[in-house]
Amino acid sequence: MKGFMLLVSAIMSLAIAAPVWAGLPKGICEKVFQPAGKEKLLSCKYVGGDRATREINGQQYLYEVGTCWDVDLVSLQKCGCRMFEKSSVCCRKGKTNAGDCEWRVGGSKMVDCKPFGQPSFGLAGDAEPEDCRAQRVQAMCWGRKDLSFGVGITTGPCLKSPQFICDKGDDDMMRFLNRECGPTPEACGCKVMEDCSDPTALRCYKEWVANPDAVHCYDPKFYDNGYGSSECMKKLKAAK
């Protein structure tokens, strides 16, 4: 009898742990995803990954109370379309009401809006506004480990430097600072990253490299120290 009860208990435990649905419940994304403002849900693609969960709406349980499904969700936003990759929709067993479900955010990236029949820049239309461009650039440049120069570095007569990507990273930057190459970072194997640069620093740098005489003042073949370059620039300005 005791063995029979243990068997029944084991079967009940398996029944509780088993997912209620074999796939994503229809229309659940629309119930769970809460768009902000004029944001709009464009697509919710079920990608599998059915699994039981012991957590719903931040509440932890000792037993499996729900099921999660992985989805790639695309949302129409102000600056374009964002895909939330490998995000999950989780619901209590047998429930599909919004209050019994939650959306767990995975990674995200901006995607082309055209396949979804939307303007290139989403709610902003077909032309990218300046605030959207700034947001895109910040996301593109934030945390990059291959950028050199920038804050605290001078280039030529400019007190601030734009950002560069160099063939040998900071080693090329140090070669430039030590006047082992030059007169510009480009001559040291570096490429200016305009989108990641401070606008003021970039403008000063462009004005400098556009003036051959000013560039000459910082050529290490002729001036091997900052004093000589500074005096050269003074003479150049006085001659104008």
C-alpha positions in Angstrom: 0.0 0.0 0.0 2.8 2.3 0.9 4.5 1.6 -2.4 1.3 2.3 -4.3 0.9 5.7 -2.5 4.4 6.7 -3.4 3.8 5.8 -7.0 0.6 7.9 -7.0 2.5 10.8 -5.4 5.2 10.6 -8.1 2.7 10.6 -10.9 0.9 13.6 -9.4 4.2 15.4 -9.1 5.0 14.8 -12.8 1.5 16.0 -13.7 2.1 19.2 -11.8 5.5 19.7 -13.4 4.3 19.1 -17.0 3.5 22.1 -19.2 -0.2 22.8 -19.7 0.3 23.9 -23.3 2.5 22.4 -26.0 3.1 25.9 -27.5 2.6 29.6 -27.0 -1.1 30.4 -26.2 -2.7 32.4 -29.0 -2.8 36.2 -28.4 -0.8 36.0 -25.2 1.8 38.5 -26.4 -0.8 41.2 -26.9 -2.1 40.7 -23.4 1.3 40.7 -21.7 3.4 43.3 -23.7 2.5 46.8 -22.5 3.6 49.4 -25.1 4.7 52.8 -23.9 2.9 55.8 -25.4 2.5 55.3 -29.2 4.7 52.2 -29.2 3.1 49.3 -31.0 3.6 45.5 -31.0 4.5 44.4 -34.6 5.4 40.8 -34.2 5.7 38.0 -31.6 7.5 35.0 -33.0 7.4 31.8 -30.9 10.8 30.2 -30.9 10.2 27.3 -28.6 12.0 26.8 -25.2 8.9 25.6 -23.3 9.8 25.1 -19.7 8.2 25.0 -16.2 8.9 27.9 -13.8 8.6 28.4 -10.0 8.3 32.2 -10.3 5.5 34.4 -11.5 5.3 38.1 -11.2 8.4 38.2 -8.9 6.9 35.7 -6.5 9.0 32.6 -5.8 7.4 29.2 -5.1 8.6 25.8 -3.9 6.9 24.1 -6.7 6.3 24.7 -10.4 3.4 27.1 -10.8 3.7 28.0 -14.5 5.1 27.6 -18.0 7.4 29.9 -20.0 7.7 30.2 -23.8 10.6 32.0 -25.6 9.7 34.6 -28.2 11.3 37.2 -30.4 9.1 40.3 -30.0 9.3 43.3 -32.3 8.1 46.7 -31.2 7.5 49.9 -33.2 9.2 52.7 -31.4 10.0 56.4 -31.9 13.4 55.9 -33.6 12.8 52.5 -35.3 11.9 48.9 -34.6 13.4 47.0 -31.6 13.6 43.3 -31.4 13.6 41.7 -27.9 15.5 38.5 -28.6 15.0 35.4 -26.4 12.5 37.2 -24.2 9.9 35.0 -22.5 6.2 35.0 -21.7 5.4 33.1 -18.5 1.9 32.2 -17.2 0.4 30.4 -14.3 -0.7 26.9 -15.3 -4.1 27.0 -17.1 -4.2 30.8 -17.0 -3.8 33.3 -19.9 -5.1 36.5 -18.2 -2.6 39.4 -18.1 -2.6 39.4 -14.3 -1.5 35.7 -14.3 1.3 36.2 -16.9 4.5 38.2 -17.3 6.9 39.2 -20.0 10.6 38.6 -19.2 12.9 40.8 -21.3 15.9 39.1 -23.0 18.5 40.9 -25.2 17.4 43.6 -27.6 18.6 45.2 -30.9 17.3 47.6 -33.5 16.1 46.0 -36.7 14.9 47.2 -40.1 11.3 48.4 -40.0 10.7 47.9 -43.7 9.8 44.2 -43.5 7.0 45.1 -41.0 5.5 47.7 -43.4 6.8 50.6 -41.3 8.9 53.8 -42.0 12.6 53.4 -41.7 12.8 55.2 -38.4 9.5 53.9 -36.9 7.3 56.6 -35.4 9.8 59.3 -36.4 9.1 58.6 -40.1 11.6 58.1 -43.0 14.1 60.8 -41.8 16.2 60.3 -38.7 15.7 63.1 -36.1 18.8 64.4 -34.3 17.8 62.9 -30.9 17.3 59.5 -32.6 20.8 59.8 -34.2 22.3 60.7 -30.9 20.6 57.8 -29.2 21.8 55.4 -32.0 25.4 56.7 -31.8 25.5 56.4 -28.0 24.3 52.8 -28.2 26.8 52.0 -31.0 29.8 53.6 -29.2 29.0 52.8 -25.5 31.3 50.2 -24.0 33.4 49.8 -27.1 36.9 48.6 -26.2 38.6 49.4 -29.5 38.5 53.2 -29.3 41.6 55.2 -28.6 42.4 58.9 -27.9 39.3 60.9 -26.8 39.1 62.6 -23.4 42.4 63.9 -21.9 44.4 63.6 -25.2 45.5 66.5 -27.4 45.9 66.2 -31.2 47.9 69.0 -32.8 46.6 72.4 -31.5 43.3 70.8 -30.3 43.0 70.4 -26.5 40.5 67.6 -27.0 40.8 64.7 -29.4 38.2 62.8 -31.4 37.9 59.1 -31.0 40.0 56.8 -33.2 40.4 53.1 -33.9 44.0 52.1 -34.3 45.6 49.1 -35.9 47.5 48.3 -32.7 45.1 50.0 -30.2 46.6 52.2 -27.5 50.1 51.2 -28.6 49.6 53.3 -31.8 48.3 56.2 -29.6 51.4 56.1 -27.4 53.6 56.1 -30.6 51.7 59.3 -31.6 52.1 60.9 -28.2 55.8 60.0 -28.1 56.3 61.6 -31.6 57.4 58.3 -33.0 55.0 58.8 -35.9 52.7 61.5 -37.1 52.0 64.3 -37.4 48.4 63.0 -37.3 47.0 59.9 -35.7 46.1 58.6 -39.2 49.8 58.6 -40.0 50.2 56.2 -37.0 47.7 53.7 -38.3 44.5 55.1 -36.8 41.1 56.0 -38.3 38.9 58.7 -36.9 35.5 57.5 -35.6 33.4 60.6 -36.3 30.1 59.2 -34.9 31.7 58.3 -31.5 33.6 61.6 -31.2 32.8 64.8 -29.3 31.5 67.3 -31.9 33.8 70.1 -30.7 36.9 67.9 -30.7 36.0 66.6 -34.1 35.5 70.1 -35.6 38.9 71.3 -34.2 40.6 68.3 -35.6 39.1 68.6 -39.0 40.1 72.3 -39.2 43.7 71.4 -38.2 44.2 68.6 -40.7 42.7 70.7 -43.5 45.5 73.2 -43.0 48.9 71.7 -44.4 50.9 74.5 -42.7 49.3 73.8 -39.3 49.9 70.1 -39.7 53.5 70.8 -40.6 54.0 72.5 -37.2 53.4 69.1 -35.5 55.4 66.9 -37.8 58.0 65.1 -35.6 60.4 65.1 -38.5 60.8 68.9 -38.0 59.7 69.5 -34.5 60.5 67.0 -31.8 58.8 68.8 -28.9 55.8 70.7 -27.9 57.6 74.0 -27.6 58.8 73.9 -31.2 55.3 73.1 -32.5 53.7 75.9 -30.4 56.2 78.5 -31.7 55.5 77.3 -35.2 51.8 77.8 -34.7 52.4 81.3 -33.2 54.3 82.3 -36.3 51.7 80.9 -38.6 48.9 82.8 -36.9 51.0 86.0 -36.9 51.5 85.7 -40.6 47.8 85.8 -41.4 
